[in-house]
């Protein structure tokens, strides 16, 4: 039983280290995370500008079409002016011409405004595209350095997993199931060392007769407080 408990302790230690390595490999340092946020922020800005550009282009085409139609109508009204036969028709034609000119002026201002807006958007897009390229380059460089620094963790993780699988072969299935059941409820720690008659997991004193039994390594004994499997340990 001593060797089984020692294997169980080694198994637990390697599981804890694997969990820590997984955490380290999944963790993105704040500086790298901030670079990623900066890059995404610029990309969002480009998306917004591109959307606005499309909207302005659509509105510009609509205004240009309306302006063309207004010019045709104004020309027709001017032609009709030469064909009037009385004063009432003459004033009515002038009113239509005046209305058409006002509409043309309004549409021209609208077309100019959208053309100006499109030029500003184009300028902003060029600036943002350059910033996006620079930001992406900084982020990619930071991620490359991060992955390079994580290589040792990856290598260690592979080694620890091989050790885990090898050690698991030394633990009987019944004991493994018991350990896993306890560990699931105790943050991955299913075994605790008993040192100086104290369970090191929950810091509760273990009765002396239980300690005496632990020294014999004849059977599995659980802590009466935290229910973890106990392993007798020297004063260390």
WOTAVEN-V289597 format. One record per backbone hydrogen bond with DSSP energy under -0.5 kcal/mol. CO is the residue of the C=O (numbers start at 0). NH is the residue of the N-H. Records with the same first field share a line. If there is no record, write none. Layout:
CO = NH + NH
//
This chain:
0 = 4
1 = 5
2 = 6
3 = 7
4 = 8
5 = 9
6 = 10
7 = 11
8 = 12
9 = 13
10 = 14
11 = 15
12 = 16
13 = 17
14 = 18
15 = 19
16 = 20
17 = 21
18 = 22
19 = 23
20 = 24
21 = 25
22 = 26
26 = 28
28 = 32
29 = 33
30 = 34
31 = 35
32 = 36
33 = 37
34 = 38
35 = 39
36 = 40
37 = 41
38 = 42
39 = 43
40 = 44
41 = 45
42 = 46
43 = 47
44 = 48
45 = 49
46 = 50
47 = 51
48 = 52
49 = 53
50 = 54
51 = 55
52 = 56
53 = 57
54 = 58
55 = 59
56 = 60
57 = 61
58 = 62
59 = 63
60 = 64
61 = 65
62 = 66
63 = 67
64 = 68
65 = 69
66 = 70
67 = 71
68 = 72
69 = 73
70 = 74
71 = 75
72 = 76
73 = 77
74 = 78
75 = 79
76 = 80
77 = 81
78 = 81
79 = 82
80 = 83
85 = 89
86 = 90
87 = 91
88 = 92
89 = 93
90 = 94
91 = 95
92 = 96
93 = 97
94 = 98
95 = 99
96 = 100
97 = 101
98 = 102
99 = 103
100 = 104
101 = 105
102 = 106
103 = 107
104 = 108
105 = 109
106 = 110
107 = 111
108 = 112
109 = 113
110 = 114
111 = 115
112 = 116
113 = 117
114 = 118
115 = 119
116 = 120
117 = 121
118 = 122
119 = 123
120 = 124
121 = 125
122 = 126
123 = 127
124 = 128
125 = 129
126 = 130
127 = 131
128 = 132
129 = 133
130 = 134
131 = 135
132 = 136
133 = 137
134 = 138
135 = 139
136 = 140
137 = 141
138 = 142
139 = 143
140 = 144
141 = 145
142 = 146
143 = 147
144 = 148
145 = 149
147 = 150
149 = 153
150 = 154
151 = 155
152 = 156
153 = 157
154 = 158
155 = 159
156 = 160
157 = 161
158 = 162
159 = 163
160 = 164
161 = 165
162 = 166
163 = 167
164 = 168
165 = 168
166 = 169
167 = 170
169 = 171
171 = 175
172 = 176
173 = 177
174 = 178
175 = 179
176 = 180
177 = 181
178 = 182
179 = 183
180 = 184
181 = 184 + 185
182 = 185 + 187
185 = 188
187 = 189
189 = 228
191 = 230
192 = 194 + 199
193 = 232
194 = 197
196 = 205
197 = 194 + 199
198 = 202
203 = 198
206 = 209 + 210
207 = 211
208 = 212
209 = 213
210 = 214
211 = 215
212 = 215 + 216 + 217
213 = 216
220 = 229
222 = 226
227 = 222
228 = 191
230 = 193
233 = 235
//
